[in-house]
Amino acid sequence: MALLAVATLPSDTGMAADAVTNQFAVAGPSALDAGAASAIAAAVRDFYITVPTGQTQRVRDMLSPVLDNGTDRCTVDVYDISNHLDGSPHGSPIFTLPFTLAAPNGGTALPSEVAIVASLHAVDRSLQRVSVPDGPPGPTGDTRPRQRFTGRIYVGPLNTQATDAASGTVRVSSIASALIRQGILTLARNIRSNSPVLANLGIWSRADATVRAISHVKVDNAFDTQRRRGERASSAITTTITYL
């Protein structure tokens, strides 16, 4: 059985289109039921609001103040995707957990499209080929097996507490990197230990119609961009070019 937990962090604009979502796939034996869905939702919620093992901050501490900090404004919706692993519509959630994302302690908002990527690697990813010729000649017809063992979570929008400019170039801080990596590790452990059955945080490959358990999480020190999260322009100024 496979479940998909979707965390939704609304914007303070109140517009649904401005909300941020992260998806976490989970696979396990057929006994993944409502009890498992509840435990998985709680583990995903805790990824944002609790201090992971070995850290002193929470993921929410480095998130942007443009996110809605109202009581129970955020949600984790859990869907049963067991019969929809090919990506077909999976219907309504089987469990929903509201939660509160407290405001960060300090920091200034970065542009909302700025994010930190956590790359998830499935078991045996290193054994997969990057590209395999298939179909029409050239890269268009190639399949990429390693991509099916790789997932991404875009953490953001962010505030300046996630940055380090000591070298003169703005990078992801080592604190933010460790916080996200340990957060994913703690999430995976909580899903495994707290659900009624031994479930695994995984990577959902729609091409293969399967969810594979993760074995590694990687965070580099370069920021990434999620353009759909960026603020829309609220004004524009045009200057006429004149020649003296």
C-alpha positions as MATLAB code, in Angstrom:
seq = 'MALLAVATLPSDTGMAADAVTNQFAVAGPSALDAGAASAIAAAVRDFYITVPTGQTQRVRDMLSPVLDNGTDRCTVDVYDISNHLDGSPHGSPIFTLPFTLAAPNGGTALPSEVAIVASLHAVDRSLQRVSVPDGPPGPTGDTRPRQRFTGRIYVGPLNTQATDAASGTVRVSSIASALIRQGILTLARNIRSNSPVLANLGIWSRADATVRAISHVKVDNAFDTQRRRGERASSAITTTITYL';
ca = [
       0.000    0.000    0.000;
       1.186    3.560   -0.671;
       0.178    6.883    0.829;
       0.939   10.459   -0.194;
       1.165   13.147    2.507;
       0.773   16.677    1.149;
       1.762   19.532    3.461;
       0.135   22.858    2.563;
       1.520   26.120    3.991;
      -0.802   29.015    3.089;
       0.423   32.511    2.318;
      -0.601   35.533    4.364;
      -2.295   36.814    1.188;
      -5.055   34.276    1.783;
      -4.940   33.288   -1.892;
      -4.946   29.542   -2.536;
      -2.645   30.069   -5.526;
       0.040   31.493   -3.203;
       0.092   28.469   -0.870;
       3.233   26.308   -0.719;
       2.989   22.525   -0.916;
       5.448   19.699   -0.278;
       4.702   16.060   -1.048;
       5.989   13.042    0.874;
       5.348    9.517   -0.451;
       5.210    6.567    1.929;
       5.098    2.856    1.154;
       4.493   -0.132    3.357;
       2.548   -3.344    3.769;
      -1.159   -3.591    3.040;
      -1.940   -2.693    6.667;
      -1.371    1.028    6.011;
      -4.730    2.247    7.299;
      -6.228    5.310    8.997;
      -3.975    4.773   12.005;
      -0.906    4.798    9.792;
      -2.200    7.878    7.954;
      -2.552    9.710   11.276;
       0.999    8.823   12.359;
       2.438    9.784    8.970;
       0.620   13.144    9.012;
       1.982   13.868   12.490;
       5.525   13.025   11.369;
       5.234   15.398    8.385;
       3.851   18.160   10.604;
       6.747   17.691   13.010;
       9.235   18.085   10.144;
       8.290   21.770   10.103;
       7.598   22.596   13.747;
       9.835   20.448   15.967;
      13.587   20.408   16.559;
      15.138   17.404   14.759;
      17.659   15.159   16.429;
      20.987   16.911   17.043;
      19.748   20.403   16.063;
      18.767   23.531   17.977;
      16.326   25.087   15.481;
      13.199   24.112   13.582;
      12.598   24.251    9.841;
       9.944   26.902   10.483;
      12.639   29.167   11.994;
      14.160   29.730    8.551;
      10.877   30.032    6.644;
       9.605   33.350    5.322;
       7.254   35.533    7.366;
       4.992   35.746    4.291;
       3.561   32.359    5.308;
       0.347   32.335    7.337;
       1.047   31.890   11.056;
      -2.594   31.709   12.113;
      -3.888   28.896   14.301;
      -4.361   25.631   12.375;
      -3.981   27.362    9.020;
      -1.586   24.704    7.684;
      -2.626   21.142    6.845;
      -1.240   17.723    6.079;
      -3.586   15.792    3.783;
      -2.949   12.079    3.372;
      -4.118   10.298    0.207;
      -4.273    6.598   -0.625;
      -2.384    6.291   -3.910;
      -2.132    2.492   -3.918;
      -4.249    2.173   -7.050;
      -2.994    5.385   -8.624;
       0.759    4.915   -8.713;
       0.760    5.817  -12.406;
      -0.244    9.363  -11.445;
      -3.971    9.019  -12.183;
      -6.329   11.113   -9.978;
      -6.324    9.769   -6.418;
      -9.436   11.448   -5.047;
     -10.033   13.002   -1.632;
      -7.747   12.663    1.395;
      -8.354    9.799    3.813;
      -6.981   11.873    6.705;
      -6.346   15.580    7.334;
      -4.273   17.089   10.128;
      -4.396   20.891   10.687;
      -1.404   22.529   12.361;
       0.025   25.917   13.252;
       3.244   27.236   11.735;
       4.589   29.672   14.309;
       6.346   32.795   13.031;
      10.146   32.609   12.684;
      12.279   34.174   15.394;
      13.886   36.953   13.379;
      15.201   37.051    9.842;
      14.044   39.047    6.837;
      12.028   37.515    4.013;
      13.926   36.445    0.911;
      12.147   36.544   -2.474;
       9.528   33.797   -2.236;
      10.878   31.888   -5.228;
      14.155   31.187   -3.358;
      14.280   27.654   -1.951;
      16.628   25.002   -0.606;
      16.398   21.645   -2.350;
      16.643   18.395   -0.431;
      17.500   15.637   -2.912;
      16.198   12.221   -1.890;
      17.961    9.106   -3.174;
      16.277    5.705   -3.222;
      17.954    2.420   -2.372;
      20.212    1.260   -5.259;
      20.144    4.653   -6.996;
      23.902    4.490   -7.597;
      23.434    1.273   -9.578;
      21.115    2.930  -12.112;
      22.288    4.328  -15.437;
      21.842    8.057  -16.025;
      20.484    7.583  -19.543;
      19.465    4.574  -21.655;
      18.700    4.863  -25.394;
      15.070    4.018  -26.020;
      12.581    4.891  -28.743;
      13.496    7.555  -31.323;
      17.207    8.313  -31.858;
      18.671   11.085  -29.710;
      18.008   12.304  -26.165;
      14.267   12.753  -26.789;
      13.775    9.006  -26.909;
      16.095    8.151  -24.011;
      14.905    6.903  -20.633;
      16.658    8.041  -17.460;
      16.486    5.272  -14.848;
      18.404    7.210  -12.198;
      15.766    9.963  -12.192;
      13.219    7.366  -11.104;
      15.302    6.806   -7.962;
      15.616   10.538   -7.211;
      13.160   12.882   -5.523;
      13.202   16.557   -4.550;
      11.658   18.649   -1.811;
      11.806   22.429   -2.244;
      11.966   23.916    1.267;
      10.825   27.526    1.296;
      10.053   30.348    0.978;
      12.906   31.343    3.249;
      14.236   34.121    5.435;
      17.791   35.394    5.831;
      18.533   32.968    8.678;
      19.044   30.314    5.988;
      21.858   32.282    4.334;
      25.601   32.574    4.764;
      27.462   35.406    3.004;
      30.772   35.062    4.839;
      32.615   34.183    1.610;
      31.148   37.165   -0.242;
      28.726   34.898   -2.106;
      25.318   34.178   -0.612;
      25.108   30.457    0.084;
      22.889   28.064    2.003;
      24.208   28.149    5.548;
      25.684   25.008    7.059;
      23.102   25.324    9.841;
      20.214   25.317    7.339;
      21.726   22.383    5.439;
      22.146   20.298    8.587;
      18.682   21.273    9.801;
      16.984   20.030    6.614;
      19.064   16.863    6.344;
      18.467   15.944    9.969;
      14.829   16.926    9.577;
      14.370   14.440    6.725;
      16.269   11.775    8.682;
      14.050   12.328   11.726;
      10.951   12.310    9.495;
      11.933    8.972    7.957;
      12.634    7.482   11.385;
       9.344    8.767   12.815;
       7.373    7.343    9.895;
       9.066    3.988   10.417;
       8.743    3.857   14.212;
       5.446    5.650   14.903;
       3.150    4.129   12.298;
       1.382    0.889   13.307;
       3.361   -0.926   10.610;
       6.895   -0.556    9.302;
       6.388    2.107    6.619;
       9.118    3.851    4.624;
       9.489    7.414    3.405;
      10.016    6.997   -0.300;
      10.276    8.376   -3.821;
       7.227    8.062   -6.039;
       8.079    7.186   -9.642;
       4.967    7.555  -11.743;
       6.834    6.169  -14.754;
       7.441    2.910  -12.873;
       4.208    3.104  -10.824;
       6.074    2.430   -7.596;
       7.307    4.057   -4.374;
      10.904    3.232   -3.450;
      12.310    3.638    0.073;
      14.904    6.379    0.448;
      18.445    5.682    1.612;
      20.102    9.133    1.445;
      19.252   12.837    1.556;
      21.557   15.475    0.077;
      21.521   19.272    0.423;
      24.077   21.427   -1.420;
      24.986   25.031   -0.610;
      23.380   26.681   -3.661;
      19.880   28.139   -3.509;
      17.328   26.973   -6.070;
      14.334   28.691   -7.638;
      10.651   27.778   -7.610;
       9.324   30.436   -9.968;
       5.660   29.731   -9.287;
       6.200   30.788   -5.661;
       7.432   34.251   -6.624;
       5.391   37.335   -5.834;
       3.581   38.963   -8.707;
       4.565   42.529   -9.571;
       2.494   45.131   -7.713;
       3.791   48.086   -9.711;
       5.902   48.924  -12.750;
       7.680   52.120  -13.735;
       8.669   53.078  -17.281;
      11.341   55.649  -17.991;
      11.434   57.469  -21.297;
      14.857   57.550  -22.920;
      15.817   61.078  -23.962;
      19.041   62.222  -25.549;
      20.635   65.475  -24.505;
];
